[in-house]
Amino acid sequence: MYLSRLKSITVLPVALLALSQFCAAAEVTANAAAEVGTSPGTLNGGDSTSGTFSFIYTFADTDMYSVSGSYSTSYIGGTTKIAFTTDVGYIGNSTHTVTSSTDVLTLDLLQDYNFTGNPNGLYSSHSILFLPPVTGAGSFTEAQVFYDSQSTGLMGPYSGTTPQSFSTSATLNGLTTPLDANFQFVYSFAPGTAPIPEPTEAGLWGLGLVALGLFAEHRRKRIHRNTGREN
Amino acid sequence: MEKETRTPPSYLTDDDEVDSRRDIVRKLGKYATYAAPFTVLAFSAKADTGSSTGPSARRARKH
């Protein structure tokens, strides 16, 4: 009797907690098309949410891109936070060749905050940007964060393959509740971008090199031993 | 005239086989160490990342 009562006591809070996380979930879009979630959820004070994603985005010219990453958002202690990580790579097209036209991929992480008090103030943004090493000349990436469509400043554009840090900040006014936050990455891949090897493929290459080196060393030692025996 | 018999150089003794296997294990560890950074780079996430926070309260001016 007590166990069943305990079950009924615990089920409702767990359900409410799960429901709150479902309502607070963020949305990830690729060129304005929803890829994770269907609408940005709303965080209340003390809420947080996070997740990972992985999908293939195909352009009209059949160029395909692997997109994966993670996100986390929170509204704790009167401070909103939105964090976004994306890994984008060109994996080929219908003819298995390099890109023939410029592909622009815009990834947006959308999250709403049920802000209590005045949301106006200083918002700071930071990002680390770089491109894969096989992109066509003229490719670039950039990031920008918007609050109620007001930007904290453009980070980039950057065309290097070495990670580069960017920081911006802006004092925003006229913000409302719910506060709409949008962390945006833009990738522009120029013609001539080559497909990237899959991580598994690259790992197999590494193991193959190990095996070759091992075989060469074993062969060398065998020859050395036989030479010593003959003498 | 005595005819010299020579053991074909391609055959190893049992002891040589054991030593050879031990060498293989040692070399595997050595080359795995050399290949590890490249393998880690292959599997490591090469991702753009960023975050944003706010609002921060402005510092009060000292008079």
Interface residues (C-beta under 8 A of the other chain):
Chain A: S68 G69 T79 T80 K81 I82 A83 F84 T85 T86 D87 V88 N118 P119 N120 G121 L122 Y123 S124 S125 H126 S127 I128 L129 F130 P132 T141 A143 V145 Y147 T152 M155 T171 L172 A181 F183 F185 P197 P199 A202 G203 W205 G206 L207 L209 V210 G213 L214 E217 H218 K221 R222 R225 N226 R229 E230
Chain B: R6 T7 P9 S10 L12 D16 S20 D23 I24 K27 L28 Y31 A32 Y34 A35 F38 T39 A42 F43 A45 K46 A47 D48 T49 G50 S51 S52 T53 G54 P55 S56 A57 R58
